[in-house]
Amino acid sequence: MIFQVRILKELLFMFDTSRRASPFDLTMAHDAGFDAVIPYENVTPRDATSLTQDAMFSRSPKAFKHTCFFINGRDVKKAEETLAAVKKAMFPPFETNVIIDPSGAYTTAVALVAKVEDAMNAQGLGGLTGKNYAVFGTGPVGITVAEILTSLDCVVTVAEPNPMLNSDYLLQHEAFRGVLERHGAYLHGVSAPTQAEKLKILKQADVIFTVAARGVRIIEKDIINKLNPTKVLVDTNAVPPLGIEGLELNDYMKELAPGIYGIGALIIGDLKYKLQKTLLKEAYETQTKKVYDYKYALFKARDMLRETAAPKIVQKQS
């Protein structure tokens, strides 16, 4: 007699708090190995509770381990509230892995911080602590970078480069206020739409991240030439014009001016892509009840970088 072994499908339910699920995240999840990725849009915490329990009770407790949840959406606060609802909806023995990466902000922010840490160590500039940071951009990535760095007791200035917004906007920003409440002594918010305001911030910072909108230039070449060494400038904008003039997509610690080093968007993007795929793959390969948040992602990114050789550093501007 021949017995057939039924292989359970690996399912990923994507709860997106925005009105439209991200094609990027859908593709990433399929490429990571999930058999089916089921997106739900405009999800509220109340929706997440009923959806989670519907998914739970459609499988036995053992089979439910082959189900994962992915919390997404541009609003970080809503995503975190949805995560809380999913966690609360589950109970023993119905528990499984949950990933949270709102609009990819967590894995992108982690890739920025981890790659800069790795690059500075390779260049002999020391680790993350003991330095001043500037983050140009107040979206989910910028706020998450600020959260990670301030949690490490780093001093961070979050700058809003949009002339239509000011520092009052930051103080009303729920995600910014949340970081301020947790790490107030280390976080500052300022408006910096003009060249003079940007230069003042750049002179005080050791490491600068430009994480504003796509296709928006934040730092001009003439500002870079006015800076004193040693500084590291990092861009996430892959759409021309790039965020930092003179910095190309694949540059890694390129010397833009004497003692001023730059890291391009695709260097960050490569680590972000690999990190997100690794987290997704691990979520279905390990049948546990782990939450894959930015804290775990940072641990994983550091581990990944230790296992790979750093790209060759370009010392001089060509």
Summary of the structure (lengths in Angstrom):
residues: 318
radius of gyration: 20.9
end to end distance: 71.6
largest distance: 81.1
contacts: 1080
relative contact order: 0.13
helix: 45%
strand: 19%
